[in-house]
């Protein structure tokens, strides 16, 4: 019992709960460590997951842990969210930047030098992934966001074209927000270009997050699925491509990353001039936004 990689999940809120349940159901890690500043919530989630594991005959071992226990994990997923009311009507994902940055920075300091993979889900994910990497000094930090955008894009295009989604190839890159950049020029169905049809689904791609928020308050299942998919690749269990927030010049934003035996390599498709300008515009906006984050209160020497 418990054979396989060890995964830690930081945060027992909406996304953390759905993600943990997903990991138990697919028995991805051999051991799952739940970490949360809310002790009662953490213990309750562990108990609930243990019940689920028994029912679905999952051999995963679930346990409550502390931040120090994360150093024994092969991968850590950061899904923490501080208590704040997001009143933003534009750039909604950036609404939690000021509130989440200090908590994320504090976690990064405690995990300074951690050698496993870190998957950051906390929004605004492109800014938070960069903050975590810079404060922690960790080499394998990935932001979850553009892979969810890309999955939505391929799904909507498949529905529009009335084909199965596995016949669609296409990426959404840039910022996980209104500044996401669909790579229309390189999108294909059965290997054939479909830029016109791809353009027709862009509005639906932009509307989908609002549709989910209006109905259930917060996106949770989609991000959890993106994390599970990325964990498989970053842990070397399968090869494949994920669109993840990683360094791009002097900012962090989403680009396709090809994993082979767990080793990542950028594989951005050719971009048209318009797509390149859109990506540069997203980078400029992220560069400016990062300067407005609360500064880390403490720096740990390398």
N, C-alpha and C positions, 0 to 999 in steps of 0.2 A: 504494500500500500504506500502511495506517495512517491513512486518512481517518476522521474522526469524533472524538467526544469522547475525552479522556484520563482514565483512571481509575487511581487508586492503591489498592493493597491493602496494609494494614499487618498483618503476621502471616502466617506460612507454615505454621501448624499445621493441624489438622483442618478447621476451617471455612474458613480462608484458602485451602487447597488446593482444596477442593470448589468454593468460590466462583470462584476463578480459572479452574478448568476449565470451569465453567458460562459464564463470560464469553467464554472462547475459543470455546466451541462455538456460541454464538449471535452471535459477533462484535459484541457490544454496543459496546465502545469501539474506537476506531481504534488506540489504544496502551494497553497495560496495564503499569503500573509496580509491581513487587513489592518491598516493603520489609520487612526483618526484621533483628533484632539477631543472628541466627544466619547468618553469611555463607555457609557451605557449604550450609545448607538453602535459602537464598534462590536461590543459583546453581543448585542441583539442580532446584528447582521450575521455574525459568525454562527450563532445558533440557528438562524433561519437557513443559512447556506448548508449547514450540516444536515438539516432535515431534507433539504432538496437533494443533496448528494446521495443520501440513502434511497430516496424515492426513485431517482433516475439511475441508480447503481453506478454512480461516479466513484472512482477510486481516489479522487483528490482529497488531500488533507487540508482542512481550513483551520486557521488559527488567528487569534488576535495578537498583534505585535506592537512594538515601539519602533521609532525611527531607526534606532541602532540595529534592529533586526533586519532592516532592509539591505544592509551591507552583505548579508548572506544570500541575497536574491540574485538570480540571473538577469532579471529585468524588473523595473519599477515603473508603475503607471501613476502619474500625478494627476489626480482628478479632484484636488481640493478646491473649495470655494468658500470664501469668507462671507459673513453675513452683511449683505448690502442690498439696497433696492436699486435696480437698474432702471433709471428714468430716461435713458437715451432713446431717441426716436430715430436717429441715424447712427451708423457705425455701432450698432447695438452690441456687438461682441466686444467692442472696446470699452463698454460702459463699466466693466469691472476692473480696468487696468490699475487704477489707483488703489482700490481695495485689495486686490489679489496679489499685487507685486510684493508687498512686505512679507506676507505669509509664505509665498513661494520662494522668496530670497532666503528666508530663515531655514526652510527645508533644504535648499541648495547648499547652504553653509554646513549643515549637519551631515550632508552626504558628499562633502568635498573629497574629490579624488575617487569616487565610486567608479568601478570599472565595468559594470554591466550596462545594459541598454536602459535609457530613460525615455519614456513616452509621455509627453506633456499634453494633457487634454484641457487644462484650465485656460479659460479665455481671458483676454485676447491671445490666442494660442501662439501666433507668430512672435509677439512681444514676450510672452511668458517663456517660450522655449529658449529664446535668446538670453533672457535674464537668468534662467536656470543654468544654462551652459556657462555663461560668463562667471557667475558666482561660484558654481560648484567645481569648475575645471574638468567636468566629465567630458569624455571624447565622443560618446555615443548618445547624443540627445536628439530626439526627433519630436516635432510638433504634429499633433493629429488635427487635421482640418481639411487640407486640400484633397486628401484621399476620400473624405466623405463627399466633398463637392464633386469629385470625379465620378464616384459611384452614382450619385444622383443624376449627373449629366448623362452617363451611359444608360441608366435606367430609363430616363425620360425620352432619350433618343430611340431606344429600343421600342418603347411603347408607341411613340409617334410613327416609327417606321413599321411597326407590327412585326418585329423580329425578336428572337431571343437575345437577351442582353450579352450572352457570350460571343455573339457575332459582331459586337460593337467594340471599337478601339478608339479611345480618346482621353484627353487629359484636361483637367482644370488646374491651373497653377496660380501663383501669386499669393495674395493675402486671403485668408479664410474670412471673407466679408463681402461687402458690396463691390470690392475691388478685385474679386476673383477674375481670372482671365481664362475663358474657355479657348482651347487651342483648336479653333474651327478648321484651320487649314490642313491639319494633320489627322482629323477625325475620319475614321473609315467604318464601313459595314462590309463584312466579307472582303476586306482589303481594298475596297473601292472608295474613293473620296466622296463625301456627302456634305460638303460645307453648307449648301443651301438648307438641307433638312436639319443639320446641326444648329444653324442659326435660329431656326424656328422654335427650338426648345429652350433657348437661353432665358427668355422671360419666365418660363416655368421654373427654371433653376433658381432664379432670383426670388421667386415667390414662395418656394417650398419651405424655407425656414419659418417664415411668418405664418404659414398654414399650420405648421406643427406647433409653434408657440401659442397660437390662438386656441388650439384644441386641447393641449395637454400641459401648457405652461413652459415647458423646457424640452429641448431636444435631448434625448438620452439613448435611445436604442441605436440610432445611426452611428453616433460616436463610439458606442461600445463595440459595434460590429467592426468599425474601422480599426479599433485597437486590437481586437482578436486577430484580424487579418495581418496587421503589422507585426504583432508578437510572433506569429508563426514564421515570418520571414526574418525578423531581426534575431530570433533565437536559432536560425539555421535549420528549422524543421522543414521548410519548403523554400523553393526559389521563386522569385517573382518581383513585380514592380509595385511600389506604393508612392503616391504623391505626398511628400512629407515636408514640413518646414525645417529647413537646414540653412547653413550659411550661404548667402548669395551676395558676393561682394562684401559690403560692410553692414548688411542687414540680414535678417532671416525671413524667408518666405517659402512657399510651397513649390517644389519641383519634383519631377519623377526620380525615384531612387530605385535602382535595380539591385536586389539582394541575391548573392550567390553564396551558398553555404554560410549565410549570416553576414557576409562582407558587403557593405553598401558601395554603390558607385552611381553618380548622377548620370541621367540619360535623358536630358531634356530634348524634345523634338525640335526640328527646325521651326522657326517662328517667322511670320510675315512682319513687315515693318510696323503695321498697326499693333500686332500682338506684342512685339518687342517694346513699343512705346507704352502700351498698357501695363506691361510688367514693370517697366522702369518707373511709371507713375505710381504703382503700388509700392515699389521699393522706396521712392521718395517720401510717400506718406508715412510708411512705417519708420523710416529714419527719423522723421520729425517727431512722431508719436513717442518713440523710445526716449527721446531727450526729455519728455515730460513725465516719465515714470518717477516715482519716489526713488531716490538714490539708496543703494544698499547701505544699511547702517554700520556694517562691519565687513571688512575684506579679509579673507584668509589668504596668507601668502602661499604661493605655489610650492 
